Amino acid sequence: QYRDKVSSTKTMIKEALPLLKMARKHHVPFIINDRLDVCLAIDADGIHLGQEDMPVNVARRILGQDKIIGLSCHGIPDIKKGQKEKVDYLGFGPVFKTATKPESKPKGLRAFKRACELSRFPVFGIGGITWDNLDKISCKGKIRIAVCRELCLAQDVTEQTRKLKEKI
């Protein structure tokens, strides 16, 4: 997932294109966060939308049925509302306190588990997930997580990714 909250469209396209190429080489879906214009410009595999972003039904109409659409959810009401959308997955969090969004109150493990139980879509836990707390996460079906700092701060991103995948 490519996430950039501040750069120009031109810069985002320039940065995202080599990442898309790398993702395709490894058969990994490449998702653009928030920006439908960038998603369309580079023909990314999909978009991840926040609660304040473009409505899912509009994005789906523009992107079509073959592209991936994810939606951020910050509580059980968002999860329930998300069940009515034409999404492919939901993100839920922050599960733990996170330095990426320090103003956000953690929802906790119980709420994440409940979100998984209520959802007909895959639910990704996000926010403050680290090597040290990963074993506390449980969800019906497969465990899905999104991590940022755990990988960005790793001395060896490839090795840390491998270790996280093994632990899951």
C-alpha positions in Angstrom: 0.0 0.0 0.0 1.3 3.4 -1.0 0.3 6.1 1.5 1.3 9.7 1.1 -0.8 12.4 2.7 1.2 15.4 1.6 2.9 15.1 -1.9 1.6 16.4 -5.2 -0.1 14.1 -7.6 2.9 14.3 -9.9 5.3 13.3 -7.1 3.0 10.5 -6.0 2.7 9.0 -9.5 6.5 9.2 -9.9 7.1 7.4 -6.6 4.3 4.9 -7.0 5.3 3.6 -10.5 8.5 1.8 -9.5 6.7 0.4 -6.5 3.9 -0.9 -8.7 6.5 -2.5 -11.0 8.1 -4.2 -8.0 4.8 -5.4 -6.6 3.8 -6.9 -10.0 7.1 -8.6 -10.3 6.4 -10.4 -7.0 2.7 -10.9 -7.7 1.6 -8.7 -4.8 -1.4 -6.4 -5.1 -0.5 -2.8 -5.0 -3.0 -0.4 -3.3 -3.1 3.4 -3.3 -4.2 5.0 -0.1 -7.0 7.7 -0.5 -6.2 9.0 -4.0 -8.4 7.6 -6.8 -6.6 9.8 -9.4 -3.2 8.2 -8.6 -4.8 4.8 -8.6 -6.2 5.3 -12.0 -3.1 7.1 -13.4 -0.8 4.1 -12.7 -3.5 1.4 -13.0 -2.9 0.2 -9.5 -4.7 -2.9 -8.2 -7.0 -0.9 -6.0 -7.6 1.8 -3.4 -7.9 2.1 0.3 -10.4 4.6 1.5 -10.8 6.3 4.8 -14.2 7.2 6.4 -13.8 10.8 5.2 -12.6 9.9 1.7 -14.6 9.4 -1.5 -17.7 7.2 -0.9 -17.1 3.5 -1.7 -20.0 3.3 -4.2 -18.5 6.2 -6.2 -15.0 4.6 -6.2 -16.5 1.2 -7.2 -18.4 2.8 -10.1 -15.3 4.4 -11.4 -12.9 1.6 -10.8 -15.2 -1.3 -11.7 -15.6 -4.7 -10.1 -12.1 -6.0 -10.8 -10.2 -3.5 -8.6 -9.7 -3.9 -4.9 -11.3 -1.5 -2.5 -10.5 -1.4 1.2 -12.2 0.8 3.8 -10.8 2.0 7.2 -13.1 1.4 10.2 -12.4 3.0 13.6 -15.1 1.2 15.6 -17.9 -1.4 15.5 -20.4 1.1 14.0 -18.0 1.5 11.0 -17.7 -2.3 10.7 -21.5 -2.7 10.7 -21.9 0.1 8.1 -19.1 -1.4 6.0 -21.1 -4.6 5.6 -23.4 -2.7 3.2 -20.5 -1.5 1.0 -19.0 -3.1 -2.1 -15.5 -3.5 -0.5 -13.0 -6.3 -0.6 -11.6 -5.9 2.9 -11.9 -3.6 6.0 -9.1 -2.2 8.1 -9.8 -1.9 11.8 -7.9 0.2 14.3 -5.9 1.4 15.8 -5.8 -1.9 17.7 -3.0 -0.6 20.0 -1.5 2.8 20.7 0.4 3.9 17.7 3.1 6.5 17.1 1.8 6.9 13.5 -1.5 8.4 14.8 -0.8 9.4 18.5 -4.1 11.2 18.8 -6.1 8.0 18.0 -7.4 6.1 21.0 -6.7 2.3 20.8 -9.8 0.1 20.2 -8.2 -2.9 21.8 -8.1 -6.6 21.2 -11.7 -7.3 22.2 -13.0 -4.8 19.7 -10.8 -6.2 16.9 -12.0 -9.7 17.6 -15.6 -8.5 17.6 -15.0 -6.6 14.3 -13.7 -9.9 12.8 -16.8 -11.8 14.1 -19.2 -9.2 12.6 -17.6 -8.8 9.2 -18.4 -10.8 6.1 -15.2 -9.3 4.7 -11.6 -9.9 5.7 -10.6 -7.5 8.5 -7.0 -6.2 8.8 -5.8 -5.1 12.3 -3.9 -1.9 12.1 -2.2 0.4 14.5 0.6 -0.3 16.9 1.1 -3.9 15.8 4.6 -5.1 16.6 6.6 -8.3 16.9 6.0 -8.1 20.7 2.2 -7.9 20.6 1.4 -9.9 17.4 0.8 -13.1 19.4 -2.1 -11.4 21.3 -4.1 -10.8 18.1 -6.8 -13.3 17.2 -9.5 -13.2 14.6 -11.9 -15.7 13.0 -10.3 -17.2 9.9 -6.9 -15.9 8.8 -5.1 -13.2 10.8 -4.5 -10.2 8.7 -2.5 -7.2 9.8 -1.1 -4.0 8.5 2.2 -2.8 9.9 4.2 0.4 9.2 6.7 1.3 11.9 7.7 -2.3 12.7 9.0 -2.5 9.1 10.1 1.1 8.5 12.3 1.0 11.6 13.7 -2.5 11.0 17.4 -2.8 10.3 16.6 -5.5 7.8 13.1 -5.1 6.3 13.2 -8.4 4.4 14.2 -10.4 7.5 11.6 -8.6 9.8 8.9 -9.3 7.2 9.9 -13.0 7.1 9.8 -13.2 10.9 6.4 -11.5 11.1 5.0 -13.9 8.5 6.3 -16.9 10.4 4.8 -15.7 13.6 1.4 -15.1 12.1 
